[in-house]
Amino acid sequence: MQPFRIRGGVLGGLPGGGSGRMVLGLVKALKKRGISPLCVQAVVQDLNPTAVDMAYINLTLWGVPTKAIWGDTIRLEEREVY
């Protein structure tokens, strides 16, 4: 995943978000470079509602502003958004 810069931070998106571990890897790498997790906005989406819950909890515990979507990325369906 290649993050792209937005005004004042970094936006990372992951269509098959799972538990959010890849986004956390990005956050940890940015933190080593002196960028705060508050400067990252994560958007994760998954078909599995348990994975969406895990991603939301994992990322918010790290202080990352997160939008977690339970839905189908390919069909552009959103069942629930946290």
C-alpha positions as CSV (number, residue, x, y, z in Angstrom):
1,M,0.0,0.0,0.0
2,Q,1.4,3.3,-1.0
3,P,0.1,6.2,1.2
4,F,-0.5,9.5,-0.4
5,R,-0.2,12.9,1.4
6,I,-3.1,15.0,2.2
7,R,-2.9,18.5,3.7
8,G,-1.3,18.0,7.1
9,G,-1.1,14.2,7.1
10,V,-1.3,10.8,5.3
11,L,-4.4,9.0,4.1
12,G,-4.2,5.2,3.9
13,G,-6.9,3.0,2.5
14,L,-7.2,-0.8,2.5
15,P,-10.1,-2.5,0.7
16,G,-9.5,-5.9,2.3
17,G,-8.8,-4.5,5.7
18,G,-8.8,-7.6,7.9
19,S,-7.8,-6.8,11.4
20,G,-5.9,-3.6,10.3
21,R,-2.4,-5.0,10.7
22,M,-1.1,-3.6,7.4
23,V,-2.3,-0.2,8.3
24,L,-0.7,-0.5,11.7
25,G,2.5,-1.4,9.9
26,L,2.3,1.8,8.0
27,V,1.6,3.8,11.1
28,K,4.6,2.2,12.9
29,A,6.9,3.0,10.0
30,L,5.6,6.6,9.9
31,K,6.0,6.9,13.7
32,K,9.7,5.9,13.3
33,R,10.1,8.9,10.9
34,G,8.5,11.2,13.5
35,I,5.0,11.4,12.0
36,S,2.3,11.1,14.7
37,P,-0.6,8.5,14.3
38,L,-2.9,11.5,14.5
39,C,-1.6,12.7,11.1
40,V,-2.9,9.4,9.5
41,Q,-6.5,8.7,8.5
42,A,-7.3,5.1,7.9
43,V,-10.2,3.7,5.9
44,V,-10.5,-0.1,6.0
45,Q,-13.3,-2.2,4.6
46,D,-14.0,-5.9,4.9
47,L,-16.7,-8.5,4.3
48,N,-16.3,-10.0,7.8
49,P,-17.9,-7.9,10.5
50,T,-15.6,-9.4,13.2
51,A,-12.5,-8.3,11.1
52,V,-14.0,-4.8,10.8
53,D,-14.5,-4.6,14.6
54,M,-10.9,-5.8,15.1
55,A,-9.5,-3.2,12.7
56,Y,-11.5,-0.4,14.3
57,I,-10.4,-1.4,17.8
58,N,-6.7,-2.0,16.8
59,L,-6.4,1.3,14.9
60,T,-8.2,3.5,17.5
61,L,-6.1,2.0,20.3
62,W,-3.1,3.2,18.4
63,G,-4.6,6.7,18.1
64,V,-5.3,6.5,14.4
65,P,-8.5,8.3,13.2
66,T,-10.3,5.4,11.5
67,K,-13.3,4.8,9.3
68,A,-14.1,1.0,9.3
69,I,-16.7,-0.2,6.8
70,W,-18.4,-3.6,6.9
71,G,-19.3,-4.3,3.2
72,D,-18.3,-5.5,-0.2
73,T,-15.6,-3.5,-1.9
74,I,-16.2,-5.0,-5.3
75,R,-20.0,-4.5,-5.3
76,L,-19.6,-1.1,-3.6
77,E,-21.9,-2.2,-0.8
78,E,-21.7,-0.7,2.7
79,R,-23.7,-2.5,5.4
80,E,-22.4,-0.6,8.4
81,V,-19.8,2.2,8.9
82,Y,-17.9,2.9,12.2
